[in-house]
């Protein structure tokens, strides 16, 4: 069944527009989204289905479901080889999808419970946060996707974000309440920044070189100065923030709050809460399609269904 949901909220007009133009059924418990600029498709990791749905954004329909490993938790687009990398938590592996044919061409064994992925364009390495082994795996994509190193970080690393201005990789360690800053030039931990309870998601703002950290256990977002890795601000948001998105067109940061069923919008010019709007389902992941200016929100109403709302 396809649902059409209309949202009217003056407080969100400057960010999303004022309506959901489409809701697309996908697999069970969609956990992550990634946009592929080479084909304008959106890829959706369906955690409980063990699949990745491929959405053609020209008409917002699912054109294929790709079977991957068990519990696909996160996705990454590699602009160098146009592949989609899928972190499979229970399989302890990374599936590699060739986006030309939308089929799995490789599986890479990594640490225990891989939950997030990040790409470093300066060395073409992919970094994997392994929640169960408290490590970050380093994959050399230019050398047949070879695993070359494991980096020890804090307790339960759960999210990664690369900062091109300092070649730093930032790691949210949920159980430690810290963010590890890895120097990717030698792949060693250079610094650890204390934030609040259960840092769950990290986003980078190139407009001000700040790092944003959603603290699920504290209803807050910590702001770290990327130039010196010090804590700048803490912004109160909704209950259990787990998803974030930076919009380069207006430099706002959007935060998905799963218990509040809401999106908080942060003004990054002064790091304040600009507005909050309710959504119809748990906002588990957010992705922007720059070609059509639409925001895709992955969520679930019952925990077993899966919906992607298209907001424009």
Order of alpha helices (4+ residues) and beta strands (2+ residues): alpha-beta-beta-beta-beta-beta-beta-beta-beta-beta-beta-beta-beta-beta-beta-beta-beta-beta-beta-beta-beta-beta-beta-beta-beta-beta-beta-beta-beta
